[in-house]
Amino acid sequence: MFDKVLVANRGEIAVRVMRACEELGVDTVAVYSDADKHGGHVRYADEAYNVGPARAADSYLDGEAVVDAARSAGADAIHPGYGFLAENAEFAARVEAADGITWIGPASDAMERLGEKTHARRVMDDADVPIVPGTTEPVTDVEAVTAFGDEYGYPVAIKAEGGGGGRGMKVVESADEAEEALESAKREGEAYFSNDSVYLERYLQTPRHVEVQIVADEGDDGEGPADTSDVVHLGERDCSLQRRHQKVIEEGPSPALSDELREKIGEAARRGVAAADYTNAGTVEFLVEEDPDRDPSEPLGPDTPFYFLEVNTRIQVEHTVTEELTGIDIVKEQLRVASGEGLSVSQDDVELEGHAIEFRINAENAADDFQPANEGSLDTYDPPGGIGVRVDDALRQGDELVTDYDSMIAKLIVRAGDRETCLARSKRALAEYDIDGVVTIVPFHRLMLDDERFVDGTHTTKYLDEELDRELVAEAQERWGSETVGAADDDEEVTEREFTVEVNGKRFDVELEERGAPAIPVPEGGGSGGSGQQRPPQAKSDDGGDEGDVDVAEGGEAIDAEMQGTILSVDVAEGDEVAAGDVVCVLEAMKMENDVVAERGGTVAGVHVAEGDSVDMGDVLIVLE
């Protein structure tokens, strides 16, 4: 076993990996950016190294800096967690080539084979694993998209080669949309995965998203599984409750599958992984065609069509569901395989007991289209406990929310002997979860536990985006949501404070609102010192406002950033005429591509950002006159 492992990640997954290391007697090393110097994973690790500024590309995505930190720490292995460099075959190869450092994950060549989605589809097809009808080679021109649509019908999915979780995927409803969608998918692929290659698939209208957790050992040749006997599947997880292709709640086993269909999908995953010479942990994802008229008491039978979607060549966010069902620590299995000890379990050892559900506790407002929080601190943070309740987190009460990366605060995992009991226990646990200081999606989760479609297990991947009543989400947020700072109107801030009082011997919790709370003064000069790239000049209106460098003429419009993010493209230039609703630039925030549009027409008087710029909420992007 290793002596010291560097975890090339942050937040709850870094702490999760470190806990497994500690139980195996392995020392841990954290890496952190300037934004994360007080992060929970830094506090937990035995030692920590700064790898750069807040921008992920200059820190957590800087492979050279991460390997240098491992050398400085004397680490003999690197675990990537999920996200960042976890599925970067080039980084895995860099670690493999580093003297005395072991990569904890699949081999870089296997990652490259399966990371290229068209290649992965060919591998699975050869292994007799069903694939969605589509191309097995990248497409480059709009004619290929329209020809595919003519042959298979619309809608058509354009997908980035390196994509996942909906990133780099565009749905084309008609030939008229093909050109714009193709360019957008290529642009997202380049921005997220440094790969603008895309391919096509028939877009399934109402599928379930079912994934199989696997762990695989090296065969006798030491280069990958000799056959399926070296691959163990740990059951499936149902991840069908999604918004914009991002998972929100995951559970296992799937409430929709019959035992016969479950076994067919599990064996298909084992065949595909063995054919790809894949080792360590991974997840094989499938789409299962749901019958919209299915009686929830009748599971999907063995003849139900299912299709290979992709392989995630890393640990997954929702791996905790499988751990609760099997009692197997998947991270420890990763460490054992990478160190040469081999798997501690065989397929015959795997038994799934009970039911488990994972709730992603994100700093997002579900009532505002899951808008991520752009600031806040955990004034109160009191997670639930009790039998069958697990919380994976890294933040603690008083911590500031770091919004430079993703919106996840924690993961709540609930386990029980059956799904009905698990749902009831989940209600209790979510009601106990006390978070103040930042908006979260806890109210949304509580709503789902009374939602007929979710409770019946008949929801599909389209349910949240196309069918859920938005008014119910808003009511849940108002009923159960908590936010310490809001706005009484556009000009007045409000601070909510909670007190406990006692009247005639009875205790009462009282909430008070303080309106017009004074703003925190900013030091002259704008904050921390030091050199570095200057912010773009910010606009002010003629009738006052902040001291600024750019004027907005009377009747003009300053188009500003609604959230922190990165500019993917600027679609206008000074002097251009734009109409209301025209896209002026594209902003990537929280892993989603967002069109920034003009609210009314005018002439572009100034462009204050460029492709690749990082912007904060409120920064002026474009000025119209």
C-alpha positions as CSV (number, residue, x, y, z in Angstrom):
1,M,0.0,0.0,0.0
2,F,1.1,3.6,-0.6
3,D,2.8,5.7,2.0
4,K,1.4,9.1,1.0
5,V,-1.3,10.0,-1.5
6,L,-1.8,13.5,-3.0
7,V,-5.5,14.2,-3.8
8,A,-5.7,16.4,-6.9
9,N,-9.1,17.9,-6.0
10,R,-11.0,20.0,-3.5
11,G,-14.1,20.0,-1.3
12,E,-16.0,17.0,-0.1
13,I,-14.5,14.5,-2.6
14,A,-11.0,15.3,-1.5
15,V,-12.0,14.7,2.1
16,R,-13.8,11.5,1.1
17,V,-10.6,10.1,-0.5
18,M,-8.5,11.3,2.5
19,R,-10.7,9.4,4.9
20,A,-10.2,6.2,3.0
21,C,-6.5,6.8,3.0
22,E,-6.4,7.4,6.7
23,E,-8.3,4.2,7.4
24,L,-5.6,2.4,5.4
25,G,-2.8,4.2,7.3
26,V,-1.8,6.3,4.3
27,D,-0.8,10.0,4.8
28,T,-2.5,12.6,2.7
29,V,-1.5,15.7,0.8
30,A,-3.9,18.5,-0.3
31,V,-3.5,21.0,-3.1
32,Y,-5.3,24.3,-3.1
33,S,-5.8,27.5,-5.0
34,D,-5.6,31.0,-3.5
35,A,-9.4,30.9,-3.3
36,D,-9.3,27.7,-1.3
37,K,-6.5,28.4,1.3
38,H,-9.0,28.0,4.1
39,G,-10.9,25.1,2.5
40,G,-12.1,22.1,4.5
41,H,-9.9,19.6,2.5
42,V,-6.8,21.7,3.4
43,R,-7.7,21.5,7.1
44,Y,-8.2,17.7,6.8
45,A,-5.0,16.8,5.0
46,D,-1.7,16.0,6.7
47,E,0.0,18.6,4.6
48,A,-1.0,21.0,1.8
49,Y,0.5,22.9,-1.2
50,N,-0.6,26.0,-3.1
51,V,-0.8,25.3,-6.8
52,G,-1.9,28.7,-8.1
53,P,-4.5,31.4,-8.3
54,A,-8.3,31.0,-8.0
55,R,-8.8,30.4,-11.7
56,A,-9.0,26.6,-12.1
57,A,-7.0,26.6,-15.3
58,D,-4.1,28.2,-13.4
59,S,-4.3,25.9,-10.3
60,Y,-6.4,22.7,-10.1
61,L,-6.1,22.1,-13.9
62,D,-2.4,22.8,-14.0
63,G,-1.1,19.3,-14.3
64,E,2.5,20.3,-14.0
65,A,1.9,22.2,-10.8
66,V,0.0,19.3,-9.3
67,V,2.8,16.8,-10.1
68,D,5.4,19.2,-8.8
69,A,3.5,19.4,-5.5
70,A,3.5,15.6,-5.3
71,R,7.2,15.5,-5.8
72,S,7.7,18.2,-3.1
73,A,5.6,16.3,-0.7
74,G,7.2,13.0,-1.4
75,A,3.8,11.5,-2.4
76,D,4.0,8.1,-4.1
77,A,0.5,8.3,-5.7
78,I,-2.1,10.8,-6.9
79,H,-5.8,10.3,-6.7
80,P,-7.8,12.8,-8.9
81,G,-11.3,12.5,-7.3
82,Y,-13.9,13.6,-9.9
83,G,-14.0,16.7,-12.1
84,F,-10.9,18.8,-12.9
85,L,-8.2,16.4,-14.1
86,A,-9.9,13.2,-13.2
87,E,-10.8,12.2,-16.8
88,N,-7.8,13.9,-18.4
89,A,-5.8,11.1,-20.2
90,E,-2.9,13.5,-20.8
91,F,-2.6,14.2,-17.1
92,A,-2.8,10.5,-16.2
93,A,0.0,9.8,-18.7
94,R,2.0,12.6,-17.0
95,V,1.6,10.9,-13.6
96,E,2.4,7.5,-15.1
97,A,5.6,8.9,-16.5
98,A,6.6,10.6,-13.2
99,D,9.3,8.6,-11.4
100,G,8.0,7.0,-8.2
101,I,4.4,8.3,-8.5
102,T,1.4,6.0,-9.2
103,W,-1.8,7.1,-10.9
104,I,-4.8,5.9,-8.9
105,G,-7.3,5.3,-11.8
106,P,-7.6,3.5,-15.1
107,A,-4.5,3.5,-17.4
108,S,-4.2,6.6,-19.6
109,D,-4.6,4.7,-22.8
110,A,-7.9,3.1,-21.6
111,M,-9.0,6.6,-20.5
112,E,-8.2,8.0,-23.9
113,R,-10.1,5.1,-25.7
114,L,-13.2,5.5,-23.6
115,G,-12.9,9.3,-23.3
116,E,-13.4,9.6,-27.1
117,K,-17.1,8.9,-27.3
118,T,-17.1,7.6,-30.9
119,H,-14.3,5.2,-30.1
120,A,-16.1,4.0,-26.9
121,R,-19.2,3.4,-29.0
122,R,-17.2,1.2,-31.4
123,V,-15.7,-0.8,-28.5
124,M,-19.2,-1.4,-26.9
125,D,-20.7,-2.3,-30.2
126,D,-18.0,-4.9,-30.8
127,A,-18.7,-6.3,-27.3
128,D,-22.3,-6.7,-28.1
129,V,-23.4,-3.8,-25.8
130,P,-26.4,-1.9,-27.4
131,I,-25.6,1.6,-28.5
132,V,-27.9,4.5,-29.4
133,P,-28.2,4.8,-33.2
134,G,-25.7,7.4,-34.2
135,T,-22.3,8.1,-35.7
136,T,-19.1,6.3,-34.8
137,E,-16.9,9.0,-36.3
138,P,-16.8,12.7,-35.5
139,V,-18.8,15.1,-37.7
140,T,-17.5,18.5,-38.9
141,D,-20.2,20.1,-41.0
142,V,-23.8,21.1,-40.8
143,E,-24.7,18.9,-43.8
144,A,-23.9,15.8,-41.8
145,V,-26.3,16.9,-39.0
146,T,-29.2,17.5,-41.4
147,A,-28.5,14.3,-43.3
148,F,-28.6,12.4,-40.0
149,G,-31.9,14.1,-39.1
150,D,-33.4,13.2,-42.4
151,E,-32.5,9.6,-41.9
152,Y,-33.3,9.1,-38.3
153,G,-35.7,11.9,-37.6
154,Y,-35.6,14.9,-35.2
155,P,-34.6,15.7,-32.5
156,V,-30.9,14.9,-33.0
157,A,-28.3,15.2,-30.2
158,I,-24.9,16.7,-31.0
159,K,-22.4,15.6,-28.4
160,A,-18.9,16.7,-27.6
161,E,-16.3,13.8,-27.8
162,G,-15.1,14.6,-24.3
163,G,-18.4,15.6,-22.9
164,G,-20.5,14.4,-20.0
165,G,-23.3,15.6,-17.7
166,G,-24.9,17.6,-20.5
167,R,-21.8,19.7,-21.1
168,G,-21.0,20.0,-24.8
169,M,-24.4,18.6,-25.8
170,K,-27.0,20.4,-28.0
171,V,-30.4,19.1,-29.1
172,V,-31.5,20.0,-32.6
173,E,-35.2,20.0,-33.1
174,S,-35.1,20.9,-36.8
175,A,-32.7,21.5,-39.7
176,D,-32.9,25.3,-39.1
177,E,-31.3,24.8,-35.7
178,A,-28.4,22.6,-36.9
179,E,-25.8,25.2,-37.7
180,E,-26.0,27.2,-34.5
181,A,-26.2,24.0,-32.4
182,L,-23.2,22.5,-34.1
183,E,-21.1,25.6,-33.4
184,S,-22.3,25.8,-29.8
185,A,-21.5,22.2,-29.1
186,K,-18.0,22.5,-30.6
187,R,-17.4,25.7,-28.7
188,E,-18.4,24.0,-25.4
189,G,-16.3,21.0,-26.2
190,E,-13.3,23.1,-26.7
191,A,-13.9,25.2,-23.6
192,Y,-14.6,22.3,-21.2
193,F,-12.5,19.5,-22.7
194,S,-10.0,21.1,-25.0
195,N,-11.6,19.0,-27.8
196,D,-14.1,20.5,-30.3
197,S,-14.9,17.1,-32.0
198,V,-18.5,16.2,-31.9
199,Y,-20.7,13.2,-32.9
200,L,-24.4,12.6,-33.4
201,E,-27.0,10.4,-31.8
202,R,-30.7,9.8,-32.1
203,Y,-32.2,11.8,-29.2
204,L,-34.3,9.7,-26.9
205,Q,-37.4,11.6,-25.8
206,T,-38.2,10.0,-22.4
207,P,-35.4,7.8,-21.1
208,R,-34.3,6.7,-17.7
209,H,-30.7,7.2,-16.8
210,V,-29.3,4.1,-15.2
211,E,-25.6,3.6,-14.5
212,V,-23.6,0.6,-13.3
213,Q,-20.7,0.9,-10.9
214,I,-17.8,-1.3,-11.8
215,V,-14.4,-2.1,-10.3
216,A,-11.8,-4.0,-12.4
217,D,-8.5,-5.7,-11.7
218,E,-5.6,-6.3,-13.9
219,G,-5.5,-9.7,-15.6
220,D,-2.5,-12.0,-15.4
221,D,-0.7,-9.9,-18.1
222,G,-0.9,-6.9,-15.8
223,E,-2.4,-4.8,-18.7
224,G,-6.1,-5.1,-18.1
225,P,-8.9,-7.6,-17.4
226,A,-8.4,-10.9,-19.1
227,D,-12.2,-11.4,-19.2
228,T,-15.3,-10.5,-17.3
229,S,-14.0,-12.5,-14.3
230,D,-11.7,-9.6,-13.5
231,V,-14.6,-7.1,-13.6
232,V,-17.0,-6.8,-10.7
233,H,-20.2,-4.8,-11.0
234,L,-21.7,-3.4,-7.8
235,G,-25.2,-2.9,-9.0
236,E,-26.9,0.0,-10.7
237,R,-27.9,3.6,-9.7
238,D,-30.9,5.5,-11.1
239,C,-30.0,9.1,-11.9
240,S,-33.1,10.0,-13.9
241,L,-34.0,13.1,-11.8
242,Q,-32.0,15.7,-13.6
243,R,-32.3,19.4,-14.6
244,R,-30.6,20.4,-17.9
245,H,-28.8,17.0,-17.9
246,Q,-27.2,17.6,-14.4
247,K,-28.1,15.0,-11.8
248,V,-29.9,16.2,-8.7
249,I,-31.0,13.1,-6.8
250,E,-29.6,9.6,-7.3
251,E,-30.8,6.3,-5.9
252,G,-30.2,2.6,-6.0
253,P,-31.5,0.1,-6.9
254,S,-33.5,1.7,-9.7
255,P,-37.2,1.7,-8.8
256,A,-38.1,1.0,-12.4
257,L,-36.0,-2.2,-13.3
258,S,-37.0,-5.8,-13.0
259,D,-34.4,-8.2,-11.6
260,E,-34.0,-9.7,-15.1
261,L,-33.4,-6.3,-16.8
262,R,-31.0,-5.3,-13.9
263,E,-28.9,-8.4,-14.5
264,K,-28.8,-7.8,-18.3
265,I,-27.6,-4.3,-17.9
266,G,-25.0,-5.3,-15.3
267,E,-23.6,-8.0,-17.5
268,A,-23.4,-5.7,-20.5
269,A,-21.3,-3.3,-18.4
270,R,-18.9,-6.1,-17.5
271,R,-18.5,-7.1,-21.1
272,G,-17.8,-3.6,-22.3
273,V,-15.3,-2.9,-19.6
274,A,-13.4,-6.1,-20.2
275,A,-13.3,-5.4,-23.9
276,A,-11.9,-1.9,-23.3
277,D,-9.0,-3.3,-21.1
278,Y,-10.2,-1.1,-18.3
279,T,-9.0,-1.3,-14.7
280,N,-9.8,0.4,-11.4
281,A,-13.2,2.0,-10.7
282,G,-15.6,3.4,-13.3
283,T,-19.2,3.8,-14.2
284,V,-20.9,2.6,-17.3
285,E,-24.0,4.7,-18.1
286,F,-27.1,3.6,-20.0
287,L,-30.3,5.1,-21.2
288,V,-33.4,2.9,-20.7
289,E,-36.5,3.5,-22.7
290,E,-39.3,4.2,-20.2
291,D,-42.9,3.4,-21.0
292,P,-44.7,6.7,-20.1
293,D,-47.9,4.6,-19.3
294,R,-46.2,2.1,-17.1
295,D,-47.9,1.0,-14.0
296,P,-45.4,1.8,-11.2
297,S,-46.2,-1.5,-9.6
298,E,-44.9,-3.3,-12.7
299,P,-41.2,-2.9,-13.3
300,L,-39.6,-2.7,-16.8
301,G,-39.2,-6.2,-18.1
302,P,-36.1,-7.9,-19.6
303,D,-37.1,-7.0,-23.2
304,T,-37.0,-3.3,-22.5
305,P,-34.5,-1.5,-24.8
306,F,-31.4,0.0,-23.2
307,Y,-28.4,1.7,-24.8
308,F,-24.8,2.5,-23.8
309,L,-24.3,6.1,-23.2
310,E,-20.7,6.6,-21.9
311,V,-18.1,5.4,-19.5
312,N,-17.1,7.7,-16.7
313,T,-13.4,6.8,-16.1
314,R,-13.3,8.0,-12.5
315,I,-15.1,7.8,-9.2
316,Q,-18.6,9.4,-9.5
317,V,-20.3,12.0,-7.2
318,E,-23.0,9.4,-6.5
319,H,-20.6,6.4,-5.7
320,T,-21.8,6.8,-2.1
321,V,-25.2,5.2,-3.0
322,T,-23.4,2.0,-4.1
323,E,-21.3,2.0,-1.0
324,E,-24.4,2.1,1.2
325,L,-26.0,-0.8,-0.7
326,T,-23.0,-3.1,-0.8
327,G,-20.9,-2.1,2.3
328,I,-17.9,-1.8,-0.1
329,D,-15.6,1.2,0.1
330,I,-15.0,2.0,-3.5
331,V,-12.1,4.4,-2.9
332,K,-10.3,1.7,-0.9
333,E,-10.8,-0.7,-3.9
334,Q,-9.2,2.0,-6.1
335,L,-6.2,2.2,-3.8
336,R,-5.9,-1.6,-3.6
337,V,-5.9,-2.0,-7.4
338,A,-3.5,0.8,-8.1
339,S,-1.1,-0.4,-5.4
340,G,-1.0,-3.9,-6.9
341,E,-2.9,-5.6,-4.0
342,G,-5.9,-6.3,-6.2
343,L,-9.6,-6.3,-5.5
344,S,-10.8,-7.5,-2.2
345,V,-14.1,-8.7,-3.6
346,S,-15.4,-11.0,-6.4
347,Q,-18.7,-10.9,-8.2
348,D,-20.1,-13.6,-6.0
349,D,-19.3,-11.5,-2.9
350,V,-21.5,-8.6,-4.0
351,E,-24.9,-8.4,-2.3
352,L,-27.2,-5.4,-2.5
353,E,-29.2,-4.8,0.6
354,G,-31.9,-2.2,1.1
355,H,-32.3,1.1,-0.7
356,A,-30.2,4.3,-0.7
357,I,-30.7,7.8,-2.0
358,E,-28.2,10.7,-2.4
359,F,-29.3,14.3,-2.4
360,R,-26.8,16.9,-3.7
361,I,-26.9,19.8,-1.3
362,N,-26.0,22.6,-3.8
363,A,-25.9,26.3,-3.1
364,E,-28.6,27.0,-5.8
365,N,-32.1,28.5,-5.8
366,A,-34.4,25.9,-7.4
367,A,-37.2,28.6,-7.6
368,D,-34.9,30.7,-9.8
369,D,-34.1,28.0,-12.4
370,F,-31.4,26.5,-10.0
371,Q,-29.4,29.8,-10.2
372,P,-26.1,29.2,-8.3
373,A,-25.3,31.4,-5.3
374,N,-22.5,33.8,-6.0
375,E,-21.7,34.7,-2.4
376,G,-22.5,33.8,1.2
377,S,-21.2,32.1,4.3
378,L,-22.5,29.3,6.4
379,D,-23.7,31.3,9.3
380,T,-25.5,28.1,10.5
381,Y,-24.4,24.7,9.4
382,D,-25.9,21.8,11.3
383,P,-26.2,18.6,9.2
384,P,-28.6,15.7,10.2
385,G,-27.7,12.5,11.8
386,G,-29.2,9.3,13.1
387,I,-29.5,5.8,11.8
388,G,-29.1,5.4,8.1
389,V,-27.9,9.0,7.5
390,R,-24.5,9.9,6.0
391,V,-23.2,13.3,5.1
392,D,-20.1,13.8,2.9
393,D,-18.9,17.4,3.2
394,A,-15.9,19.6,3.8
395,L,-17.3,22.9,4.9
396,R,-18.0,23.9,8.5
397,Q,-20.1,26.6,10.2
398,G,-18.6,30.0,9.6
399,D,-16.9,29.0,6.3
400,E,-17.2,31.3,3.3
401,L,-18.8,29.8,0.2
402,V,-16.2,29.5,-2.6
403,T,-18.0,30.1,-5.9
404,D,-15.1,29.9,-8.2
405,Y,-15.7,26.2,-9.0
406,D,-19.0,24.5,-8.4
407,S,-22.1,24.9,-6.2
408,M,-21.9,21.8,-4.1
409,I,-21.9,22.2,-0.3
410,A,-22.4,18.6,0.7
411,K,-24.0,15.3,-0.2
412,L,-26.7,13.7,2.0
413,I,-27.0,9.9,1.7
414,V,-29.9,8.1,3.3
415,R,-30.2,4.3,3.6
416,A,-33.0,2.0,4.8
417,G,-34.3,-1.5,4.3
418,D,-36.6,-0.6,1.5
419,R,-37.5,2.4,-0.7
420,E,-40.6,3.4,1.2
421,T,-38.7,3.6,4.5
422,C,-35.8,5.3,2.8
423,L,-38.1,8.1,1.5
424,A,-39.6,8.6,5.0
425,R,-36.1,8.7,6.5
426,S,-35.0,11.2,3.9
427,K,-37.9,13.5,4.8
428,R,-36.7,13.4,8.4
429,A,-33.1,14.0,7.5
430,L,-33.8,16.9,5.1
431,A,-36.0,18.6,7.7
432,E,-33.1,18.4,10.2
433,Y,-30.6,19.9,7.8
434,D,-30.1,23.4,9.1
435,I,-28.2,25.8,6.8
436,D,-28.3,29.5,7.1
437,G,-26.4,32.2,5.2
438,V,-26.7,30.8,1.7
439,V,-29.6,29.6,-0.4
440,T,-29.7,25.8,-1.1
441,I,-31.9,23.3,-2.9
442,V,-32.9,21.5,0.3
443,P,-36.5,22.9,-0.1
444,F,-36.6,21.4,-3.6
445,H,-35.5,18.0,-2.3
446,R,-38.2,18.1,0.4
447,L,-40.8,18.9,-2.4
448,M,-39.6,15.8,-4.4
449,L,-40.3,13.5,-1.5
450,D,-44.0,14.4,-1.8
451,D,-44.0,14.4,-5.6
452,E,-46.2,11.7,-7.1
453,R,-44.0,10.9,-10.1
454,F,-40.8,10.7,-8.0
455,V,-42.4,8.7,-5.2
456,D,-43.9,6.3,-7.8
457,G,-40.5,6.0,-9.5
458,T,-42.0,6.8,-13.0
459,H,-40.0,10.1,-13.6
460,T,-37.7,10.4,-16.6
461,T,-34.7,12.6,-17.4
462,K,-37.2,15.2,-18.9
463,Y,-39.5,15.4,-15.9
464,L,-37.9,18.4,-14.1
465,D,-37.3,20.5,-17.2
466,E,-40.6,19.8,-19.0
467,E,-43.3,18.7,-16.5
468,L,-42.7,19.9,-12.9
469,D,-45.0,22.7,-11.8
470,R,-42.6,25.7,-11.2
471,E,-45.1,27.3,-8.8
472,L,-44.7,24.3,-6.4
473,V,-41.0,24.8,-6.5
474,A,-41.4,28.5,-5.6
475,E,-43.8,27.6,-2.8
476,A,-41.3,25.1,-1.4
477,Q,-38.5,27.6,-1.5
478,E,-40.6,30.1,0.3
479,R,-41.8,27.6,2.9
480,W,-38.5,25.9,3.7
481,G,-35.8,28.1,2.2
482,S,-33.4,30.2,4.3
483,E,-31.4,33.1,3.1
484,T,-29.8,35.6,5.5
485,V,-29.4,38.5,3.1
486,G,-32.1,39.5,0.6
487,A,-33.6,42.6,-0.8
488,A,-36.8,44.3,0.4
489,D,-36.8,46.3,-2.9
490,D,-34.2,47.2,-5.5
491,D,-32.6,49.8,-3.3
492,E,-32.8,48.5,0.2
493,E,-31.0,45.6,1.7
494,V,-32.5,43.4,4.4
495,T,-30.8,41.2,7.0
496,E,-32.7,38.5,8.8
497,R,-31.8,37.6,12.3
498,E,-33.1,34.8,14.5
499,F,-33.6,35.0,18.2
500,T,-35.0,32.6,20.9
501,V,-37.2,34.2,23.5
502,E,-39.1,32.7,26.5
503,V,-42.6,34.0,27.4
504,N,-44.4,32.5,30.5
505,G,-42.0,29.6,30.5
506,K,-42.6,28.7,26.8
507,R,-39.8,28.9,24.2
508,F,-40.4,30.8,20.9
509,D,-38.1,31.2,17.8
510,V,-38.4,34.7,16.5
511,E,-37.2,36.1,13.1
512,L,-36.5,39.8,12.8
513,E,-35.7,41.8,9.6
514,E,-33.3,44.7,9.7
515,R,-33.9,46.9,6.6
516,G,-31.4,49.2,5.2
517,A,-28.4,47.4,6.6
518,P,-25.2,49.4,6.2
519,A,-22.8,48.1,3.5
520,I,-19.4,46.9,4.4
521,P,-16.9,49.6,3.4
522,V,-14.3,48.7,0.7
523,P,-10.8,50.0,1.3
524,E,-9.7,52.6,-1.1
525,G,-8.0,51.0,-4.1
526,G,-10.5,48.1,-4.3
527,G,-9.3,45.4,-2.1
528,S,-6.2,43.2,-1.9
529,G,-2.9,44.5,-3.2
530,G,-0.4,42.8,-5.4
531,S,0.2,42.7,-9.1
532,G,-1.9,40.9,-11.6
533,Q,-4.3,41.4,-14.5
534,Q,-6.5,44.5,-14.1
535,R,-10.3,44.1,-14.2
536,P,-12.1,45.4,-17.3
537,P,-13.2,49.1,-16.9
538,Q,-16.6,49.3,-15.3
539,A,-19.5,51.5,-16.4
540,K,-21.4,54.1,-14.6
541,S,-24.5,56.0,-15.6
542,D,-24.5,59.8,-16.2
543,D,-26.6,60.4,-13.1
544,G,-24.2,59.1,-10.6
545,G,-23.2,55.6,-9.3
546,D,-19.8,54.3,-8.6
547,E,-16.6,56.1,-9.6
548,G,-15.9,54.3,-12.9
549,D,-13.9,54.5,-16.1
550,V,-16.8,54.1,-18.6
551,D,-19.8,56.3,-19.1
552,V,-23.2,55.1,-20.2
553,A,-24.9,57.8,-22.2
554,E,-28.4,58.9,-21.2
555,G,-30.9,56.4,-22.6
556,G,-28.1,53.8,-23.1
557,E,-27.8,50.4,-21.5
558,A,-24.9,48.6,-19.6
559,I,-25.2,44.9,-20.0
560,D,-23.6,43.3,-17.0
561,A,-22.8,39.8,-15.8
562,E,-25.6,38.1,-13.8
563,M,-23.1,35.6,-12.3
564,Q,-19.4,34.9,-11.9
565,G,-18.0,33.0,-14.8
566,T,-15.8,32.9,-17.9
567,I,-16.5,34.5,-21.3
568,L,-16.7,31.8,-24.0
569,S,-17.3,34.1,-26.9
570,V,-18.0,37.8,-27.7
571,D,-20.5,38.0,-30.6
572,V,-20.6,41.8,-31.2
573,A,-18.1,44.6,-31.9
574,E,-18.1,48.3,-31.3
575,G,-20.4,50.0,-33.8
576,D,-22.7,46.9,-34.4
577,E,-26.4,47.4,-34.3
578,V,-28.3,45.0,-32.0
579,A,-32.0,44.3,-31.5
580,A,-33.7,43.3,-28.2
581,G,-33.0,39.7,-27.5
582,D,-29.8,39.5,-29.6
583,V,-27.0,37.5,-28.0
584,V,-24.0,39.8,-27.3
585,C,-21.7,37.2,-25.6
586,V,-21.7,33.8,-24.1
587,L,-20.9,33.3,-20.4
588,E,-19.9,29.9,-18.9
589,A,-20.9,29.6,-15.2
590,M,-21.3,26.6,-13.0
591,K,-20.7,24.2,-15.9
592,M,-23.4,25.7,-18.1
593,E,-23.3,27.9,-21.2
594,N,-25.5,31.0,-20.8
595,D,-26.4,33.5,-23.6
596,V,-26.1,37.1,-22.5
597,V,-28.7,39.1,-24.4
598,A,-29.6,42.8,-24.9
599,E,-32.8,43.8,-23.3
600,R,-33.4,46.5,-25.9
601,G,-31.9,47.5,-29.2
602,G,-29.1,50.0,-29.8
603,T,-25.6,50.5,-31.1
604,V,-22.6,48.9,-29.3
605,A,-20.7,51.7,-27.8
606,G,-18.1,49.6,-25.9
607,V,-17.0,46.0,-25.5
608,H,-15.3,45.5,-22.1
609,V,-14.5,41.7,-22.2
610,A,-12.8,39.3,-24.4
611,E,-13.0,35.5,-24.9
612,G,-11.4,33.7,-22.0
613,D,-11.9,36.6,-19.5
614,S,-13.1,35.8,-16.0
615,V,-15.9,38.1,-14.8
616,D,-17.6,38.7,-11.5
617,M,-21.3,39.3,-11.0
618,G,-22.1,42.9,-11.9
619,D,-19.1,43.4,-14.2
620,V,-20.1,45.4,-17.2
621,L,-19.7,43.3,-20.4
622,I,-21.2,45.5,-23.2
623,V,-22.4,49.1,-23.3
624,L,-25.1,50.1,-25.8
625,E,-26.2,53.6,-26.8
